[in-house]
């Protein structure tokens, strides 16, 4: 049996992508304070649970 040879991968730049699958969308993160205010209006306990879950 022949020994296993290490295959070298071609060096590919990390960003930009060469069309290998969909790129992640550029979406800004939601304002958590505004989100918590809206959640308090709907269900005050849910806002509390969300803060605990996200560590805020």
HELIX and SHEET records of a PDB file:
HELIX    1   1 UNK A   32  UNK A   42  1                                  11    
HELIX    2   2 UNK A   44  UNK A   54  1                                  11    
END                                                                             
